[in-house]
Amino acid sequence: MQLRHLRYFVTLARQRHFARAASECGVSQPTLSAGLAALELELGKRLVERDRRFIGLTPQGEAMLPWAEQVLGAMGSMVSAVGATDAPLAGAFRLASIPAALPLIGRFGDALLRAHPGLSLAVTQATSRAIEQDLAALSCDAGLTYLDHEPPAHVVSVPLAEERYLFVSCRNSAEDAESPMDWSEAAAMPLCLLHEGMQYRRILDAQFVARGLSCQPRAVADSHVALLSLVRSGRFATIIPDGYASLMRGLEWAMFRPMAGPEQGRRLGLVVLDRQPLSPLALAALRVARSMDGI
């Protein structure tokens, strides 16, 4: 079984388009199709449903995909481990982060690249569930996510920060920026929040429910940047992690207020797949994270 054929298969499964997959693999579309056909012939199973275009993976293809991802990931880790024996780490470090942890990227990324100048940083935003899947498939080197609420399985983690809530609205001279925002008052306002598929939103909803409240946002999005843009319009308010406030100091239009009442912080941190041997990139990430001033 040729690794390049596995790479064609995994890339096509991700791109869901023959031309884009061929372009990413650096081959022609006929070459990619021939490689897939050779893989199917070797396995004796049809992996891809297609006519003139990609339709989807067959049940056999779906069953094979996570194993193919792990094979390619293990090969990449092996090559990295061999190279690291006589040379500094080099190449792309693939980091996936939930939206709530994005403010940590600057601090971690700076520390990582200072420790390993030969690396470059490739950051993607993902849900906590997608990060867990990507780690298992070896398609990312590390993640930044919650460590306590719906924690990912089979990982080694390093706490980096403790998150608390901040209420954000357009600045109004009649409002007191120092006074805490009551949860019942916040629930009655025209809120814009992350959608329910995001872990941060599920945790936030649980906070409202614990207080006997129901929250029905007027708008939803998949990023805090989109939410803050909506708030700036003057029509909405939102509730964000306090880490974002440090990125927004000096913005004249934004007013931040802590949420009222006692609040238990939520730990955010770095996670890598708990497998032996750990890849050189995972080891490097753990060492850098442990050297940082965490919580």
C-alpha positions in Angstrom: 0.0 0.0 0.0 1.5 3.3 -1.1 1.4 6.2 1.3 0.7 8.7 -1.5 -2.5 6.9 -2.3 -3.5 7.1 1.4 -2.7 10.8 1.2 -4.9 11.2 -1.9 -7.8 9.5 -0.1 -7.5 11.5 3.2 -7.2 14.8 1.3 -10.2 14.0 -0.9 -12.3 13.1 2.2 -11.4 16.5 3.7 -11.8 18.6 0.5 -14.8 16.7 -0.9 -13.8 17.8 -4.3 -11.4 16.1 -6.8 -9.8 19.1 -8.3 -9.1 20.8 -5.0 -7.7 17.5 -3.5 -5.5 17.0 -6.5 -4.2 20.6 -6.2 -3.4 20.2 -2.5 -1.6 17.0 -3.2 0.4 18.6 -6.1 -0.8 16.1 -8.7 -3.2 16.1 -11.7 -6.8 15.1 -11.2 -6.3 11.9 -13.4 -3.2 11.0 -11.2 -5.3 11.3 -8.0 -8.2 9.3 -9.5 -5.8 6.6 -10.6 -4.2 6.4 -7.2 -7.6 6.1 -5.5 -8.6 3.3 -8.0 -5.3 1.5 -7.2 -6.0 1.8 -3.4 -9.6 0.4 -3.9 -8.2 -2.5 -6.1 -5.6 -3.4 -3.4 -8.3 -3.4 -0.7 -10.9 -5.0 -2.8 -13.4 -2.4 -1.6 -15.0 0.7 -3.1 -14.0 3.7 -0.9 -15.4 6.7 -2.7 -18.9 7.2 -4.2 -18.5 9.2 -7.4 -19.7 9.8 -10.9 -18.3 12.9 -12.5 -17.9 14.5 -9.1 -17.3 13.5 -5.5 -20.5 12.3 -3.8 -19.1 10.9 -0.5 -17.3 8.1 1.1 -18.8 4.6 1.1 -19.3 2.9 4.5 -16.0 1.1 3.9 -14.3 4.5 3.2 -15.8 6.0 6.4 -14.4 3.0 8.3 -11.0 3.4 6.8 -10.6 7.2 7.1 -9.6 7.5 10.8 -7.0 4.7 10.3 -5.6 6.3 7.2 -5.3 9.6 9.1 -3.4 7.9 11.9 -1.1 6.1 9.5 -0.2 9.4 7.8 0.1 11.2 11.1 2.4 8.5 12.6 4.6 8.7 9.5 4.9 12.4 9.9 5.8 12.1 13.6 8.4 9.4 12.7 10.1 11.6 10.1 10.0 14.5 12.6 11.5 12.3 15.4 14.3 11.1 13.1 15.1 14.6 12.0 15.1 15.9 15.6 18.0 13.7 16.6 20.6 15.8 14.8 18.8 19.1 13.9 16.5 21.6 15.5 12.7 21.2 15.1 11.5 22.6 11.8 8.3 22.8 9.8 4.7 23.7 10.7 3.3 23.3 14.2 -0.4 22.7 13.8 -2.4 24.2 16.7 -6.2 24.0 17.0 -8.0 26.3 19.4 -11.5 26.8 20.6 -12.7 30.4 20.3 -12.5 31.0 24.0 -8.8 30.1 24.0 -7.8 32.2 21.1 -6.4 35.0 23.3 -3.8 32.5 24.6 -2.3 31.9 21.2 -0.1 35.0 21.2 1.6 34.0 24.5 2.0 30.4 23.7 2.9 30.9 20.1 5.6 33.5 21.0 7.1 31.1 23.6 7.0 28.2 21.2 8.7 30.0 18.4 11.3 31.6 20.6 12.2 28.1 21.9 12.2 26.6 18.4 13.0 29.2 15.8 12.8 26.6 13.0 9.1 26.1 13.5 6.3 28.0 12.0 2.8 28.2 13.6 -0.4 27.2 11.7 -3.5 28.0 13.8 -7.0 26.9 13.1 -10.2 27.6 15.0 -12.2 24.5 15.9 -14.8 23.2 18.4 -13.6 21.2 21.4 -15.1 18.0 19.8 -13.2 18.7 16.5 -10.0 19.2 18.4 -10.4 15.8 20.1 -11.0 14.2 16.8 -8.1 15.9 15.1 -5.7 14.9 17.9 -6.9 11.3 17.6 -6.4 11.4 13.8 -2.9 13.0 14.3 -4.0 15.9 12.0 -3.0 18.5 14.6 -0.1 18.6 17.0 -1.8 20.3 20.0 -5.0 22.0 21.0 -6.1 24.8 23.3 -9.4 23.9 25.0 -11.3 23.6 28.2 -9.8 21.1 30.6 -12.7 20.5 33.0 -16.0 20.8 31.1 -16.4 18.0 28.5 -12.7 17.4 28.7 -11.0 15.6 25.8 -10.1 12.0 26.3 -6.7 10.4 26.1 -4.7 13.7 26.3 -1.9 15.2 28.4 -2.8 18.7 29.5 -1.2 21.8 30.9 -3.4 24.5 32.5 -2.6 28.0 31.1 -5.4 30.3 32.2 -8.7 30.5 34.2 -11.6 32.1 32.4 -14.3 34.3 33.8 -17.2 36.1 32.1 -17.5 39.7 31.0 -20.6 41.5 29.8 -19.9 43.7 26.8 -22.1 46.5 25.5 -21.6 49.8 23.6 -20.3 52.5 26.0 -23.1 54.6 27.5 -22.4 57.5 29.9 -25.5 56.5 31.9 -24.1 53.1 32.6 -21.7 52.2 35.4 -18.8 50.3 33.9 -17.6 49.2 37.4 -20.9 47.7 38.6 -21.5 44.0 38.0 -24.1 42.9 35.5 -27.0 40.9 37.0 -27.7 37.6 35.2 -31.4 38.2 35.0 -30.9 41.7 33.6 -28.5 40.3 31.0 -31.0 37.5 30.0 -33.6 40.2 29.2 -31.3 42.2 26.9 -30.9 41.7 23.1 -27.9 39.3 23.3 -25.7 37.9 20.5 -23.9 34.7 21.5 -22.0 31.8 20.1 -24.2 29.1 18.6 -25.2 26.1 20.7 -22.7 23.8 19.0 -19.9 25.7 20.7 -18.7 24.5 24.1 -18.5 28.0 25.5 -22.2 28.5 24.7 -23.2 25.3 26.4 -21.3 26.3 29.6 -22.9 29.7 29.5 -26.4 28.3 29.0 -25.8 26.1 32.1 -24.9 29.3 34.1 -28.3 30.8 33.2 -30.2 27.6 33.9 -28.5 27.3 37.3 -30.0 30.6 38.2 -33.5 29.7 36.9 -33.1 31.8 33.8 -33.6 31.2 30.1 -31.5 32.9 27.5 -32.8 33.4 23.9 -30.2 35.4 21.9 -31.3 37.6 19.0 -28.3 36.6 17.0 -25.7 33.8 17.0 -22.3 33.4 15.4 -19.3 31.0 15.5 -16.7 33.6 16.6 -16.3 36.2 19.3 -15.0 38.7 16.6 -18.4 38.5 14.9 -20.2 39.0 18.2 -18.1 42.1 19.0 -18.9 43.5 15.6 -22.6 43.1 16.3 -22.2 44.8 19.7 -20.4 47.7 18.1 -23.5 48.3 15.9 -25.2 49.4 19.1 -28.1 47.0 18.9 -26.7 44.0 20.8 -24.7 43.0 23.9 -22.8 39.9 24.5 -20.9 37.9 27.2 -17.3 37.0 26.4 -14.3 35.4 28.1 -12.2 37.9 30.1 -9.2 37.0 27.9 -10.7 39.1 25.1 -10.8 42.2 27.2 -6.9 42.3 27.3 -6.9 42.3 23.5 -9.5 45.2 23.4 -8.0 47.7 25.8 -8.3 51.2 24.6 -11.4 50.7 22.4 -13.6 53.7 23.1 -16.9 52.1 22.1 -16.6 49.0 24.3 -17.7 48.8 27.9 -16.9 45.7 30.0 -18.7 44.7 33.2 -18.1 41.6 35.3 -21.1 39.3 35.8 -22.6 39.5 39.3 -22.3 36.8 41.9 -19.7 34.2 42.7 -18.3 32.5 39.7 -16.0 29.4 39.5 -13.3 30.0 36.9 -13.0 27.5 34.0 -9.5 26.2 33.2 -8.2 26.5 29.7 -5.0 24.8 28.6 -2.8 23.0 26.1 -3.6 19.4 25.2 -1.6 16.9 23.2 -2.5 13.2 22.4 -1.5 10.8 25.2 0.4 8.3 23.1 3.8 6.6 23.4 6.1 7.7 22.1 5.1 11.3 22.1 6.0 13.1 18.9 8.8 15.7 19.1 6.3 18.5 18.4 4.0 17.3 21.2 7.0 17.1 23.6 8.1 20.6 22.6 4.6 22.0 23.1 4.4 20.4 26.6 7.8 21.8 27.7 6.9 25.3 26.5 3.5 25.2 28.1 5.0 24.0 31.4 7.5 26.8 31.3 4.9 29.5 31.0 3.3 31.3 33.9 0.0 29.3 34.1 -2.9 29.6 36.6 
